[in-house]
Amino acid sequence: MVLDDVADPADLHGLWPPAGPHGRTLVTTRRRDAALAGEGRRLVRVGLFSEAEALDYLTTSLAAHGRSEPPDQLTALAAELGHLALALAQATAYLIDSGDSAATCRGLLANEQAIALADLVPDALPDEQATTLAAAWSLSIARADTLCPAGLARPMLHLAALLDANGIPQDALTGEAARAHLSTHRTDSSLGTRPGSTAEPVPVSHLDAVRALRALDRLSLIDHRPETSHQTVRIHQLIQRTTRDTLTRDQKSQYARTAADALLAAWPRIERDTALAQALRANTEALTRLAEEALYRPDVHEVLYRTGRSLGESGQVTAAMDHYPHLATTTRSRLGANHPDTLMSRHELAHWRGEAGDAAGAAAAFGELLRDRTRVQGPDHPNTLNTRLTVAHWRGRAGDADGAAAALGELVTDMVRVLGLDHPEHPP
């Protein structure tokens, strides 16, 4: 007896046969509820294809229809589909029906702005499949949203879809920024408002946020591993893609800023855990890849600066030097040469140039920045005074002690004039 695609463990009530020597009952389901376990039952998890299995499946299936494709293109296509058997089957049918090459299919998959995943399915599904990937996951998301705490699974998935599929720290998805998002975007607004209120959403607790992750895990939409604090949540890349396809451009931008807020809130001020810092940088990189434009509107999100500093402070000065030129160029392109964020990104770039060993280059770069800060922000602005201090610092480190001392003397005079004799600190 086969009970296929069980949507709810309660549907099996009274249908489990008694244990006996004759016959077998096979149940297939995406659920992971504890209620599915029991005496005499054996759970068999069906995972993904290996790279070799995926390549063999695609090659054999296409050959049966007289098609062949370069192995490297099929291997890359399988990787982009996450080695998911159902996705490989539907992709094979699409290639055969459309006549497209694997390279063309990969190009369409990569063009997320123009092509939704649901558009890349064959007209007739293979192997008597009943639903497309997108439809199957849509049903699972709807079911997860009914689990306690109701209405939080979908907005939680919206955040996870914009972060690193290979591991998201739980603190980022259960912190204050994430919980505010869950409260505001609860799927059923009637569940998210206090009795008698028409506007104010009910706050979502840390426990509610964790339970939302558990609900998604029970429907196999994510893998939630509480024992791994840095990569607690893993999610298949196609589930991420399908989820993003449901978002409007404005929603994607808004949720991307929220995801950035969540990462920044989870980032410790002093990095003592290198694995956590690496996970946060990987998530920022994923978020930037998926929604970079949102991180520059209305201004540069602080998480982009934090990532560069994290690289430098962890000893990866070369990586920090690679990070900041892109940030400076992109900021200038999107916000203009005189925007405060453009000036700040130039400051960080010059700083890490010096930390990489080029003190003279850093002094020169800060000198150029000083001219622009004076022009844009004025000679008495705290940022301009701070840049003068930094120029003197790097001139000294470059070997020009007399020049540094003279510059500091002039700076002290101006600081006293602008800030007062009793001001406790140098400019920020």
Buried (B, 14 or more C-beta within 10 A) or exposed (E): EEBEEBEEBEEBEEEBEEEEEEEEEEBEBBBBBEEBEEEEEEEEEEEBBEEEBBBBBBBEBBEEEEBEBEEEBBBBBBBBBBBBBBBBBBBBBBBBBBEBBBBEBBEBBEEEEEBBBBEBBBEEBBEEBEBBBBBBBBBBBEBBBEBEBBBBBBBBBBBBBBBBBEBBBBBBBBBEBBBBBBBBBBBEEEBBBEEEEEEEBBEBBBEBBBBBBBBBBBBBBBBBBEEBBBBBBBBBBBBBBBBBBBBEEEEBBBBBBBBBBBBBBBBEEEBEEEEBBBBBBBBBBBBBEBBEEBBBEEBBBBBBBBBBBBBBBBEBBEBBBEBBBBBBEBBBEBBEEEBBBBBBBBBBBBBBBBBBEBBBBBBBBBBEBBEBBBEBBEEBBBBBBBBBBBBBBBBBBBEBEEBBEEBBEEBEEBBEEBBEEEEEEEBE
